[in-house]
Amino acid sequence: MNAMTETPLDTDPLRDSALYFNRELSQLDFNFRVLAQAQDPQVPLLERLKYLCISCTNLDEFFEIRAGTLRHAQDLGLAPGPDGLAPQTVLSRIHERAAELVKSQYECWNDVLRPALNEAGVRVLGRNSWNARQTRWLRAYFRDEIMPVLSPLGLDPAHPFPKILNKSLNIVVVLKGKDAFGRAGNLAIVRAPRSLPRIIQMPENVSGGKHDFVFLSSVLSTFVDELFPGMEVKGAYQFRVTRNSELLVDEEEVDNIALALRDELIGRGYLRAVRLEIAEQCPKPIVRTLLENFDLPENAVYRINGPVNLNRVIQVYDLVQRPELKFPSYQQRVPAGIDSIFDTVADGDLLLHHPFDSFAPVLELIRQAAEDPNVLAIKQTLYRAGKDSPIVEQLVQAARNGKDVTVVVELRARFDEEANLGLADRLQEAGVQVVYGVVGYKTHAKMLLIVRREGRKLKRYVHLGTGNYHSGTARAYTDFGLITADPDIGNDVHLIFQQLSGLAPSLKLKCLLQSPFTLHAGVLKRIDRETKHARAGKPARIVAKMNALNEPQVIRALYQASQAGVQIDLIVRGACTLRPGVEGVSDNIRVRSIVGRFLEHHRVYWFANDGAPDLFCSSADWLERNLLRRIETGFPILDSDLRARVYEEALANYLSDNLNAWQLGADGRYSRIVPEDGAMPHSAQATLLAKLCG
């Protein structure tokens, strides 16, 4: 019997809700660590602005997905999770904690970053600071560029409250007087179309500065009276509503998942509201009217001291070319031998550590496969490919060149659904066989298989990765990729593709672990093995790195391992529901989070195994969904030198970080790690930049 089921459920002390943090609250807290980067004077100024915007965008997505899902759970009366908190309780705590975050974000913007940017010659000018010349130019800009595309809507019995698009910028206007038809003014809504830029750069000869900007919301609020001639504007208040954006397509009930998703996407922007942001000076009666219209409780309103769409100031980062205000540029390493990549990989596995290593070998692998007359077939999974993907171009070219090309496109990649539908259409038009995966299971695995004739035999070349086939994220996320011609790995990947495209039975894989079949069990088995080693008096250790951790069985297994004396180090970027440092339960578990220049994204699991360590890279976090409800892979690094390199670069290196690391305490709070007296400062990412990029 598995160690996880030996104790009856009602008496197992490791199921005590006090041993589990709430996933949503833990995920929300990650954004405080991101915001801390914006508050850090050691970080270049425009990068600090970028971190601020990332924390805002992350919060948007958190409300769209996590809070939206919780409201749905509340409506359905779903039972609490392992932490024992009911959805209503979690929602209440989310609003309390989010209010703290929002307050800190706008204090960072108003009191720290905006003044510092101004001093550096990058001015984001508020309406109270415009001089006469700037005001004249902005008024003319409003009349010429903005006013023609606005459609103000007065609220009366013939014009009820309009539908408000998710995260759109709106102005609620209080009016006095009568219009041309004698209708008394009360309230009007002015919606800012998506076509309008949210940040406006003023000409240097007008503003006096080379980098002077104004928020569209400021311009709208200032000149909105021109939309209502003959009436008096008593007030104009910007607001923004965030809506649930989780698409709930019941795949078991639809005949065509692509058509069902297209239908769902049409209404995504108008799903249930979860948050209202509004100018802090807006009168209470108007706020109440908006809350009633959006069916929101009072704690879901956030009064904002600044633009309600603060994340839009990210445009300033791209518009201002000031290298001294950004991170130093670096040159990605390009491994030797990629000009003839099949020969190179035939001689030995190629390990890529992005973004320090270039994504070029992956692009070259697909390009050369598309052109090589000896290549017979290409199979690939695509989760997020990005706009104008060179990979898609090569897959199309491969199909035109007569290759048998099969692509598993995951239509339900969150916020990329529309792009992936278009991608699937394009591939099918080119003759590519497109598969939408398995009903009920997202295909999140990152796999590429190339079948090549070499002499009288067919040989398989494989790429497996922890990240997406996306050239952009390969420069911003830390990920591992393995290109190999190992026959056992190649056969495993071949079997998985057969399973995805057909109706194959369960598989017996030789090297890979696969969700939802063997990855979860494989992780539990290896944790249990370390537990047995510790109980036998042998050295036992687990080191794992991932984005998030919440799977209860894995957590209980880790608690049991800790109780047996296994030393466990977890590097978890975001949500972690495991409570470390609890006496008698998790005293041997340490959890840290790294927030640096690049988004930490690779998943690596290492088990000491009594001197013969197991190491897997994976597409899967230790989350319930990844281990039990998705198609994922965990792939071993078989070459001993490469395995040692992964351990050193992604695990030991990050455990030594004392500049960008945060330690999770038993109380659920993260504290920033600082170098101890006499210790050398160490940044894991900076170390890799110096080592791999020169």
C-alpha positions, 0 to 999 in steps of 0.5 A: 500500500502506498504510504499516502493511504496507510492512515485513515483520512479522518485521523491523518494529521498530515491532512490538518488544514493548518498545514496548508496555505491557500493557493490563491492568497499565495499566488497573490502574494507573489506580486508583492515580491514583483513590486519589491523589484520596482521599489529597489533602487539598485534596479535600473529605473525603467526596469523598475517601471516595468516591474510595477507594470508587471505587478499590475498586469499580474493582478489583472490576470489574477482577478480574471482567472483566480478570483473569477473561478472562486466566485464560480465555486462560491455559486456552486457551493463547492467544498473548501480545499485542503486549507479548509477555507470556503470560497467566500472567505478566500474572496474576502481575504483576496480583496483585503490583500489586493487592496494593500497591493494596489495601495503600494503600487500607486504609492510606488508610482506617485511617490517614487517612480514618477518623481525619479523618472521626471528627474531623469528626463522622462516625464509623465505629466499629470493634468495639473502640471500642464502649462498653457502651450501643452494644454493647447496642443492636447486640446487640439489633439483631443479634437483632431485625434480622439473626439472623432472616434468617441461615442458618448452615451447619456443614460436615460430610459432609452439608453440603459447602462451599456455593456462595459468591456473587460478592462476597458477605459471608461469615464462616467460623467456627471452632467447638469442642464439640458441637451438640444432635445430638452432632455435633462442631463444626469450621467453619461458614459464615455468609452475609450475605443481600443484604437486610441493609444493609452499613452500619448507622447507630446512633441519636443517642440511643444512640451520642451522635453524629449520624453514627455508623455500624458495618459489618455485618461487625463486627456479624456477627463480634462476635455470631456466637456467638449462632448456635451456642448451647452451642458455643465460637466460637474465631474468626470471619473475614470473607471475600469471593470475586470471580468471573469475571463475563464472560458468554461467549455464543456468538452464532453457536451460539444461536437466541435471544440474549435467552434465552441471556443469561437462562440465562447470568445465572442462573449469573453469580454462581457462575462461576470464582473469581479472587480471595479477600479474607479477614481478615488474622488468619485462620489459614493452614489455613483460608485453604488450605481456602478456596483449595482450595475456590475453586481459587485459587493462593496469590497470589490471596489478599488479607489485609485489615486492615479490612472485606473490602467496604470499598467499601460505606462509600460509603453514608456519603457518601449518608447524611451531609448535610454540604455543607461536606464535599463538592464545591460544588453547581453549576447545569447550563446549559440552552441557550435555545430547547429549548421548541421544539427542532425550530425551534431545531435547524433554525436551527443545530446544538446542541452539549451539553457534559455535565455542564456542560450539562444533559441536558434538551435530549435529554430534551426532544427525545424528549418533543416528538417523542413528542407532535408529530403531525408526527413519524412515526418515532423510532429510537434505540440504547440501551446503558445507560439507567438505572433508571426512565429518562425516555427509555424512558417517552417511547419507550413514549408515542411508540409509544402515540401511533402513532409508528413507534418502533424501538430497538436495545437492546444486551443485552450491555452489561456488568453491565446485561444483566438491566436491558436484557432487562427494558427490551426486554420493556417496549418490546416490550409497548408496541409498540416494534420492538426490535432486538438489533443485529448478531450478534458486534458490540456496538452501542455507538454513541449515536444518535437519529433523528427523522423529521418531516414539515415541509410536503411534505417529511420532515426528519431530526433527529439526536442523536449522543453520546459517552456513554450515554442515561442521565440519571445519568451525564450529571451525572457523566461528561464527554461531548459531544452534538450535535443537528443537522438536517444532511441528510447526517448525517441520511442517514448515521444513517438508513443505519446504522439500516437496516443494524442492523435489516435485512440491509443491505450495507456503506454509503457514508457521507458524514460519519460514520465507522463501526466496524467498517468505516470508523472504524479506516481513517479514523483511520489515514488521517488519522494518515498524512496528518499524517505526510505533511505533516510529511515535506513540512515542513508543520506537523503535529499530532494531539490526541486524547482517549479512555478507553483506547488499545491498537489496535496498528495505530493505535499503530504509525501514531502511532509513524511519525507521531512519527518524521516529526516530528508533534507528538502529544498524547494524553489517555487516562484509563485504559489506554494501551499506547503507550510515549511518549518513546522516543528515535527512536520516540515522542519527539514523543508525550505522554500524559496522564491526567486524574482529577478531580471528573467521570469523563472520558468524551468521545472527541475526535479532532483532526487539524491537516490543514495548516490545515483541521482535522478534528475528530470526536467518537465513542463509540469509544476507540482499542481493538481491540474498539471499532474492529474488533468493535463498532458505533461512530460517529465524527461530525464537528463541521461548524459552525466555531464549535462545532468551535472550542469542542470543541477549546478545551473538551475538548483545549486546556483539558485540555492546560493542566491542571496540577492533575488531570493525570498524565504517562505516562513511557517507563518506564510510570509516571505522575507527577503534573503540578504548576504550574511556578514562576510558572505559574497553577494550572489545572483543566480541569473547574473552568474549565468549571464557572466558564465554562459554569455560572457 
